[in-house]
């Protein structure tokens, strides 16, 4: 009987840990996505570049923790798009930067959504 309760306790612990990780991913990625959306909507090139820089710093700060939980394919794509966006910002290509920031925002949100406890993630 003791093994049964140990198993139940272990399952509850794993469920709680999974829910905590899902919430942590959402809490870390949503501000990054919002910064990227602001950068896409900002008409001033310098302001957009600063918002992009802040989003990149936040992404880099959470990268190692996310790498433990996530598939590296989308993360690598986000990293490469950040590098491309930084190049657009340096060259003054405002329209391209805006479009890329919106794409990055959607990818960051999708990465967080992949870890949320929704019914379609359980299928």
C-alpha positions, 0 to 999 in steps of 0.5 A: 500500500505504501508503494501506491501512495508513493506513486500517487505522490510522485505523480502529483509532484510531476503534475505540479512541476509541469504546471509550474514550468508551463506558467514560467514559460508563459510569464517569461515569453509574453513580455518579450512578445509585447516588446516585439509588437511595440517595436513593430508598431513604433514609427521611430527607427531608434525607438524600435531598435531599443525595444528590439535590443531589450527584447533580445536581452530578455530572450537571452536571459531566459534562453537556458531555462527554456532550452531545458524545456523546449525543442531547440528548432524554434529557438534556433529560428528565433535566434536567427531572426533576432540576428536578422532584425538587428541587421535591419535595425543597423541598416535603417530598413524600417519596414523590414524590421517592423515585419520581422518584429511581428513575426518574432512576436508570433514565434515567441508566443507560439513557443510559449503556447506549446508549453501551455496546458491546453487540450490540443497539446495533450492530443 
